[in-house]
Amino acid sequence: MPVPRLFPAILLLGLLLGAIGLPAVAADALRHDSCLTKAEQRAAVDANRVISLGQAIKSLRQYRKHSEVVRARLCRHDEKLVYVLTLLGRSGKVVDATIDAVSGEFHAGP
């Protein structure tokens, strides 16, 4: 069966698009040791080892009232668990905020 002429171009485009996303993945890996799966997150909350995501967002609201949470992860960072929240501000600026998953303490960056 002959390979369509567009196949090499589509393959190259896919490789290029994948390469564009690699720096973001690498930068995220440098900031956080590892993030928990959804099942691990639920188990940690159920075992009262960490506060819930809702409590973390409530803690965040004391400092960043007008930001929208667009992504939330529970990650290990420096031997402790933290919620890493990606926020979209009114100005359109995207920033990360870190909430200690045990105490609920807010930190402006990762």
Chimera marker file (.cmm) of the C-alpha trace (Angstrom):
<marker_set name="trace">
<marker id="1" x="0.000" y="0.000" z="0.000" r="1" g="1" b="0" radius="0.5"/>
<marker id="2" x="1.548" y="3.385" z="-0.978" r="1" g="1" b="0" radius="0.5"/>
<marker id="3" x="2.138" y="5.967" z="1.747" r="1" g="1" b="0" radius="0.5"/>
<marker id="4" x="0.175" y="9.174" z="1.142" r="1" g="1" b="0" radius="0.5"/>
<marker id="5" x="2.299" y="12.188" z="0.220" r="1" g="1" b="0" radius="0.5"/>
<marker id="6" x="1.042" y="14.131" z="3.207" r="1" g="1" b="0" radius="0.5"/>
<marker id="7" x="2.159" y="11.510" z="5.727" r="1" g="1" b="0" radius="0.5"/>
<marker id="8" x="5.773" y="12.772" z="6.067" r="1" g="1" b="0" radius="0.5"/>
<marker id="9" x="4.564" y="16.361" z="6.457" r="1" g="1" b="0" radius="0.5"/>
<marker id="10" x="2.009" y="15.342" z="9.100" r="1" g="1" b="0" radius="0.5"/>
<marker id="11" x="4.637" y="13.307" z="10.939" r="1" g="1" b="0" radius="0.5"/>
<marker id="12" x="7.074" y="16.239" z="10.918" r="1" g="1" b="0" radius="0.5"/>
<marker id="13" x="4.385" y="18.629" z="12.138" r="1" g="1" b="0" radius="0.5"/>
<marker id="14" x="3.525" y="16.260" z="15.003" r="1" g="1" b="0" radius="0.5"/>
<marker id="15" x="7.167" y="15.989" z="16.035" r="1" g="1" b="0" radius="0.5"/>
<marker id="16" x="7.593" y="19.772" z="15.975" r="1" g="1" b="0" radius="0.5"/>
<marker id="17" x="4.469" y="20.370" z="18.035" r="1" g="1" b="0" radius="0.5"/>
<marker id="18" x="5.617" y="17.766" z="20.545" r="1" g="1" b="0" radius="0.5"/>
<marker id="19" x="9.027" y="19.418" z="20.835" r="1" g="1" b="0" radius="0.5"/>
<marker id="20" x="7.406" y="22.778" z="21.579" r="1" g="1" b="0" radius="0.5"/>
<marker id="21" x="5.719" y="21.307" z="24.667" r="1" g="1" b="0" radius="0.5"/>
<marker id="22" x="8.884" y="19.707" z="26.072" r="1" g="1" b="0" radius="0.5"/>
<marker id="23" x="10.350" y="22.860" z="27.696" r="1" g="1" b="0" radius="0.5"/>
<marker id="24" x="7.131" y="23.385" z="29.657" r="1" g="1" b="0" radius="0.5"/>
<marker id="25" x="7.159" y="19.786" z="30.866" r="1" g="1" b="0" radius="0.5"/>
<marker id="26" x="10.852" y="20.015" z="31.790" r="1" g="1" b="0" radius="0.5"/>
<marker id="27" x="10.347" y="23.296" z="33.663" r="1" g="1" b="0" radius="0.5"/>
<marker id="28" x="7.415" y="21.817" z="35.589" r="1" g="1" b="0" radius="0.5"/>
<marker id="29" x="9.509" y="18.771" z="36.514" r="1" g="1" b="0" radius="0.5"/>
<marker id="30" x="12.259" y="21.021" z="37.874" r="1" g="1" b="0" radius="0.5"/>
<marker id="31" x="9.863" y="22.893" z="40.131" r="1" g="1" b="0" radius="0.5"/>
<marker id="32" x="8.171" y="19.903" z="41.718" r="1" g="1" b="0" radius="0.5"/>
<marker id="33" x="9.600" y="16.569" z="42.687" r="1" g="1" b="0" radius="0.5"/>
<marker id="34" x="6.444" y="14.712" z="41.669" r="1" g="1" b="0" radius="0.5"/>
<marker id="35" x="2.719" y="15.194" z="41.684" r="1" g="1" b="0" radius="0.5"/>
<marker id="36" x="0.231" y="12.728" z="43.093" r="1" g="1" b="0" radius="0.5"/>
<marker id="37" x="-2.339" y="10.904" z="41.016" r="1" g="1" b="0" radius="0.5"/>
<marker id="38" x="-6.018" y="11.628" z="41.613" r="1" g="1" b="0" radius="0.5"/>
<marker id="39" x="-6.316" y="8.390" z="43.621" r="1" g="1" b="0" radius="0.5"/>
<marker id="40" x="-3.310" y="9.328" z="45.776" r="1" g="1" b="0" radius="0.5"/>
<marker id="41" x="-4.777" y="12.795" z="46.338" r="1" g="1" b="0" radius="0.5"/>
<marker id="42" x="-8.114" y="11.350" z="47.479" r="1" g="1" b="0" radius="0.5"/>
<marker id="43" x="-6.342" y="8.909" z="49.802" r="1" g="1" b="0" radius="0.5"/>
<marker id="44" x="-4.262" y="11.699" z="51.367" r="1" g="1" b="0" radius="0.5"/>
<marker id="45" x="-7.355" y="13.854" z="51.973" r="1" g="1" b="0" radius="0.5"/>
<marker id="46" x="-9.395" y="10.895" z="53.278" r="1" g="1" b="0" radius="0.5"/>
<marker id="47" x="-6.581" y="9.984" z="55.688" r="1" g="1" b="0" radius="0.5"/>
<marker id="48" x="-6.500" y="13.616" z="56.922" r="1" g="1" b="0" radius="0.5"/>
<marker id="49" x="-2.842" y="13.922" z="55.905" r="1" g="1" b="0" radius="0.5"/>
<marker id="50" x="-3.636" y="17.061" z="53.879" r="1" g="1" b="0" radius="0.5"/>
<marker id="51" x="-6.353" y="19.686" z="53.641" r="1" g="1" b="0" radius="0.5"/>
<marker id="52" x="-8.865" y="19.421" z="50.811" r="1" g="1" b="0" radius="0.5"/>
<marker id="53" x="-8.449" y="21.331" z="47.572" r="1" g="1" b="0" radius="0.5"/>
<marker id="54" x="-11.479" y="23.434" z="48.555" r="1" g="1" b="0" radius="0.5"/>
<marker id="55" x="-9.760" y="24.442" z="51.797" r="1" g="1" b="0" radius="0.5"/>
<marker id="56" x="-6.574" y="25.287" z="49.883" r="1" g="1" b="0" radius="0.5"/>
<marker id="57" x="-8.523" y="27.522" z="47.499" r="1" g="1" b="0" radius="0.5"/>
<marker id="58" x="-10.261" y="29.176" z="50.453" r="1" g="1" b="0" radius="0.5"/>
<marker id="59" x="-6.836" y="29.913" z="51.950" r="1" g="1" b="0" radius="0.5"/>
<marker id="60" x="-5.718" y="31.343" z="48.605" r="1" g="1" b="0" radius="0.5"/>
<marker id="61" x="-8.735" y="33.695" z="48.446" r="1" g="1" b="0" radius="0.5"/>
<marker id="62" x="-7.393" y="35.628" z="51.459" r="1" g="1" b="0" radius="0.5"/>
<marker id="63" x="-4.474" y="36.778" z="49.292" r="1" g="1" b="0" radius="0.5"/>
<marker id="64" x="-5.639" y="36.579" z="45.671" r="1" g="1" b="0" radius="0.5"/>
<marker id="65" x="-9.331" y="37.415" z="45.630" r="1" g="1" b="0" radius="0.5"/>
<marker id="66" x="-9.668" y="38.099" z="41.909" r="1" g="1" b="0" radius="0.5"/>
<marker id="67" x="-7.755" y="35.209" z="40.390" r="1" g="1" b="0" radius="0.5"/>
<marker id="68" x="-9.347" y="32.213" z="38.721" r="1" g="1" b="0" radius="0.5"/>
<marker id="69" x="-7.879" y="28.787" z="39.470" r="1" g="1" b="0" radius="0.5"/>
<marker id="70" x="-7.267" y="27.108" z="36.110" r="1" g="1" b="0" radius="0.5"/>
<marker id="71" x="-5.212" y="24.116" z="37.283" r="1" g="1" b="0" radius="0.5"/>
<marker id="72" x="-4.613" y="22.433" z="40.628" r="1" g="1" b="0" radius="0.5"/>
<marker id="73" x="-2.121" y="19.724" z="41.537" r="1" g="1" b="0" radius="0.5"/>
<marker id="74" x="-1.013" y="18.126" z="44.792" r="1" g="1" b="0" radius="0.5"/>
<marker id="75" x="2.749" y="17.653" z="44.571" r="1" g="1" b="0" radius="0.5"/>
<marker id="76" x="5.734" y="16.680" z="46.670" r="1" g="1" b="0" radius="0.5"/>
<marker id="77" x="8.142" y="19.578" z="47.033" r="1" g="1" b="0" radius="0.5"/>
<marker id="78" x="11.147" y="19.648" z="49.367" r="1" g="1" b="0" radius="0.5"/>
<marker id="79" x="9.909" y="16.620" z="51.338" r="1" g="1" b="0" radius="0.5"/>
<marker id="80" x="6.415" y="18.051" z="51.925" r="1" g="1" b="0" radius="0.5"/>
<marker id="81" x="3.088" y="18.118" z="50.125" r="1" g="1" b="0" radius="0.5"/>
<marker id="82" x="1.880" y="21.323" z="48.512" r="1" g="1" b="0" radius="0.5"/>
<marker id="83" x="-0.992" y="22.336" z="46.300" r="1" g="1" b="0" radius="0.5"/>
<marker id="84" x="0.321" y="24.043" z="43.184" r="1" g="1" b="0" radius="0.5"/>
<marker id="85" x="-2.420" y="26.253" z="41.821" r="1" g="1" b="0" radius="0.5"/>
<marker id="86" x="-2.156" y="27.890" z="38.412" r="1" g="1" b="0" radius="0.5"/>
<marker id="87" x="-4.060" y="31.159" z="38.469" r="1" g="1" b="0" radius="0.5"/>
<marker id="88" x="-5.414" y="33.479" z="35.808" r="1" g="1" b="0" radius="0.5"/>
<marker id="89" x="-5.634" y="37.074" z="36.997" r="1" g="1" b="0" radius="0.5"/>
<marker id="90" x="-7.984" y="39.771" z="35.759" r="1" g="1" b="0" radius="0.5"/>
<marker id="91" x="-5.123" y="41.224" z="33.718" r="1" g="1" b="0" radius="0.5"/>
<marker id="92" x="-4.728" y="37.917" z="31.871" r="1" g="1" b="0" radius="0.5"/>
<marker id="93" x="-1.447" y="37.096" z="33.587" r="1" g="1" b="0" radius="0.5"/>
<marker id="94" x="-0.944" y="33.445" z="34.546" r="1" g="1" b="0" radius="0.5"/>
<marker id="95" x="0.939" y="32.736" z="37.786" r="1" g="1" b="0" radius="0.5"/>
<marker id="96" x="1.524" y="29.778" z="40.090" r="1" g="1" b="0" radius="0.5"/>
<marker id="97" x="0.734" y="29.885" z="43.773" r="1" g="1" b="0" radius="0.5"/>
<marker id="98" x="1.677" y="27.267" z="46.327" r="1" g="1" b="0" radius="0.5"/>
<marker id="99" x="-0.381" y="26.302" z="49.357" r="1" g="1" b="0" radius="0.5"/>
<marker id="100" x="1.133" y="24.080" z="52.044" r="1" g="1" b="0" radius="0.5"/>
<marker id="101" x="-1.153" y="21.038" z="51.944" r="1" g="1" b="0" radius="0.5"/>
<marker id="102" x="-0.891" y="20.450" z="55.693" r="1" g="1" b="0" radius="0.5"/>
<marker id="103" x="-1.087" y="23.955" z="57.189" r="1" g="1" b="0" radius="0.5"/>
<marker id="104" x="-2.875" y="25.809" z="54.374" r="1" g="1" b="0" radius="0.5"/>
<marker id="105" x="-0.140" y="28.472" z="54.364" r="1" g="1" b="0" radius="0.5"/>
<marker id="106" x="0.051" y="30.514" z="51.144" r="1" g="1" b="0" radius="0.5"/>
<marker id="107" x="3.245" y="31.037" z="49.122" r="1" g="1" b="0" radius="0.5"/>
<marker id="108" x="3.279" y="33.326" z="46.060" r="1" g="1" b="0" radius="0.5"/>
<marker id="109" x="5.406" y="31.023" z="43.866" r="1" g="1" b="0" radius="0.5"/>
<marker id="110" x="6.346" y="27.390" z="43.467" r="1" g="1" b="0" radius="0.5"/>
<link id1="1" id2="2" r="1" g="1" b="0" radius="0.2"/>
<link id1="2" id2="3" r="1" g="1" b="0" radius="0.2"/>
<link id1="3" id2="4" r="1" g="1" b="0" radius="0.2"/>
<link id1="4" id2="5" r="1" g="1" b="0" radius="0.2"/>
<link id1="5" id2="6" r="1" g="1" b="0" radius="0.2"/>
<link id1="6" id2="7" r="1" g="1" b="0" radius="0.2"/>
<link id1="7" id2="8" r="1" g="1" b="0" radius="0.2"/>
<link id1="8" id2="9" r="1" g="1" b="0" radius="0.2"/>
<link id1="9" id2="10" r="1" g="1" b="0" radius="0.2"/>
<link id1="10" id2="11" r="1" g="1" b="0" radius="0.2"/>
<link id1="11" id2="12" r="1" g="1" b="0" radius="0.2"/>
<link id1="12" id2="13" r="1" g="1" b="0" radius="0.2"/>
<link id1="13" id2="14" r="1" g="1" b="0" radius="0.2"/>
<link id1="14" id2="15" r="1" g="1" b="0" radius="0.2"/>
<link id1="15" id2="16" r="1" g="1" b="0" radius="0.2"/>
<link id1="16" id2="17" r="1" g="1" b="0" radius="0.2"/>
<link id1="17" id2="18" r="1" g="1" b="0" radius="0.2"/>
<link id1="18" id2="19" r="1" g="1" b="0" radius="0.2"/>
<link id1="19" id2="20" r="1" g="1" b="0" radius="0.2"/>
<link id1="20" id2="21" r="1" g="1" b="0" radius="0.2"/>
<link id1="21" id2="22" r="1" g="1" b="0" radius="0.2"/>
<link id1="22" id2="23" r="1" g="1" b="0" radius="0.2"/>
<link id1="23" id2="24" r="1" g="1" b="0" radius="0.2"/>
<link id1="24" id2="25" r="1" g="1" b="0" radius="0.2"/>
<link id1="25" id2="26" r="1" g="1" b="0" radius="0.2"/>
<link id1="26" id2="27" r="1" g="1" b="0" radius="0.2"/>
<link id1="27" id2="28" r="1" g="1" b="0" radius="0.2"/>
<link id1="28" id2="29" r="1" g="1" b="0" radius="0.2"/>
<link id1="29" id2="30" r="1" g="1" b="0" radius="0.2"/>
<link id1="30" id2="31" r="1" g="1" b="0" radius="0.2"/>
<link id1="31" id2="32" r="1" g="1" b="0" radius="0.2"/>
<link id1="32" id2="33" r="1" g="1" b="0" radius="0.2"/>
<link id1="33" id2="34" r="1" g="1" b="0" radius="0.2"/>
<link id1="34" id2="35" r="1" g="1" b="0" radius="0.2"/>
<link id1="35" id2="36" r="1" g="1" b="0" radius="0.2"/>
<link id1="36" id2="37" r="1" g="1" b="0" radius="0.2"/>
<link id1="37" id2="38" r="1" g="1" b="0" radius="0.2"/>
<link id1="38" id2="39" r="1" g="1" b="0" radius="0.2"/>
<link id1="39" id2="40" r="1" g="1" b="0" radius="0.2"/>
<link id1="40" id2="41" r="1" g="1" b="0" radius="0.2"/>
<link id1="41" id2="42" r="1" g="1" b="0" radius="0.2"/>
<link id1="42" id2="43" r="1" g="1" b="0" radius="0.2"/>
<link id1="43" id2="44" r="1" g="1" b="0" radius="0.2"/>
<link id1="44" id2="45" r="1" g="1" b="0" radius="0.2"/>
<link id1="45" id2="46" r="1" g="1" b="0" radius="0.2"/>
<link id1="46" id2="47" r="1" g="1" b="0" radius="0.2"/>
<link id1="47" id2="48" r="1" g="1" b="0" radius="0.2"/>
<link id1="48" id2="49" r="1" g="1" b="0" radius="0.2"/>
<link id1="49" id2="50" r="1" g="1" b="0" radius="0.2"/>
<link id1="50" id2="51" r="1" g="1" b="0" radius="0.2"/>
<link id1="51" id2="52" r="1" g="1" b="0" radius="0.2"/>
<link id1="52" id2="53" r="1" g="1" b="0" radius="0.2"/>
<link id1="53" id2="54" r="1" g="1" b="0" radius="0.2"/>
<link id1="54" id2="55" r="1" g="1" b="0" radius="0.2"/>
<link id1="55" id2="56" r="1" g="1" b="0" radius="0.2"/>
<link id1="56" id2="57" r="1" g="1" b="0" radius="0.2"/>
<link id1="57" id2="58" r="1" g="1" b="0" radius="0.2"/>
<link id1="58" id2="59" r="1" g="1" b="0" radius="0.2"/>
<link id1="59" id2="60" r="1" g="1" b="0" radius="0.2"/>
<link id1="60" id2="61" r="1" g="1" b="0" radius="0.2"/>
<link id1="61" id2="62" r="1" g="1" b="0" radius="0.2"/>
<link id1="62" id2="63" r="1" g="1" b="0" radius="0.2"/>
<link id1="63" id2="64" r="1" g="1" b="0" radius="0.2"/>
<link id1="64" id2="65" r="1" g="1" b="0" radius="0.2"/>
<link id1="65" id2="66" r="1" g="1" b="0" radius="0.2"/>
<link id1="66" id2="67" r="1" g="1" b="0" radius="0.2"/>
<link id1="67" id2="68" r="1" g="1" b="0" radius="0.2"/>
<link id1="68" id2="69" r="1" g="1" b="0" radius="0.2"/>
<link id1="69" id2="70" r="1" g="1" b="0" radius="0.2"/>
<link id1="70" id2="71" r="1" g="1" b="0" radius="0.2"/>
<link id1="71" id2="72" r="1" g="1" b="0" radius="0.2"/>
<link id1="72" id2="73" r="1" g="1" b="0" radius="0.2"/>
<link id1="73" id2="74" r="1" g="1" b="0" radius="0.2"/>
<link id1="74" id2="75" r="1" g="1" b="0" radius="0.2"/>
<link id1="75" id2="76" r="1" g="1" b="0" radius="0.2"/>
<link id1="76" id2="77" r="1" g="1" b="0" radius="0.2"/>
<link id1="77" id2="78" r="1" g="1" b="0" radius="0.2"/>
<link id1="78" id2="79" r="1" g="1" b="0" radius="0.2"/>
<link id1="79" id2="80" r="1" g="1" b="0" radius="0.2"/>
<link id1="80" id2="81" r="1" g="1" b="0" radius="0.2"/>
<link id1="81" id2="82" r="1" g="1" b="0" radius="0.2"/>
<link id1="82" id2="83" r="1" g="1" b="0" radius="0.2"/>
<link id1="83" id2="84" r="1" g="1" b="0" radius="0.2"/>
<link id1="84" id2="85" r="1" g="1" b="0" radius="0.2"/>
<link id1="85" id2="86" r="1" g="1" b="0" radius="0.2"/>
<link id1="86" id2="87" r="1" g="1" b="0" radius="0.2"/>
<link id1="87" id2="88" r="1" g="1" b="0" radius="0.2"/>
<link id1="88" id2="89" r="1" g="1" b="0" radius="0.2"/>
<link id1="89" id2="90" r="1" g="1" b="0" radius="0.2"/>
<link id1="90" id2="91" r="1" g="1" b="0" radius="0.2"/>
<link id1="91" id2="92" r="1" g="1" b="0" radius="0.2"/>
<link id1="92" id2="93" r="1" g="1" b="0" radius="0.2"/>
<link id1="93" id2="94" r="1" g="1" b="0" radius="0.2"/>
<link id1="94" id2="95" r="1" g="1" b="0" radius="0.2"/>
<link id1="95" id2="96" r="1" g="1" b="0" radius="0.2"/>
<link id1="96" id2="97" r="1" g="1" b="0" radius="0.2"/>
<link id1="97" id2="98" r="1" g="1" b="0" radius="0.2"/>
<link id1="98" id2="99" r="1" g="1" b="0" radius="0.2"/>
<link id1="99" id2="100" r="1" g="1" b="0" radius="0.2"/>
<link id1="100" id2="101" r="1" g="1" b="0" radius="0.2"/>
<link id1="101" id2="102" r="1" g="1" b="0" radius="0.2"/>
<link id1="102" id2="103" r="1" g="1" b="0" radius="0.2"/>
<link id1="103" id2="104" r="1" g="1" b="0" radius="0.2"/>
<link id1="104" id2="105" r="1" g="1" b="0" radius="0.2"/>
<link id1="105" id2="106" r="1" g="1" b="0" radius="0.2"/>
<link id1="106" id2="107" r="1" g="1" b="0" radius="0.2"/>
<link id1="107" id2="108" r="1" g="1" b="0" radius="0.2"/>
<link id1="108" id2="109" r="1" g="1" b="0" radius="0.2"/>
<link id1="109" id2="110" r="1" g="1" b="0" radius="0.2"/>
</marker_set>
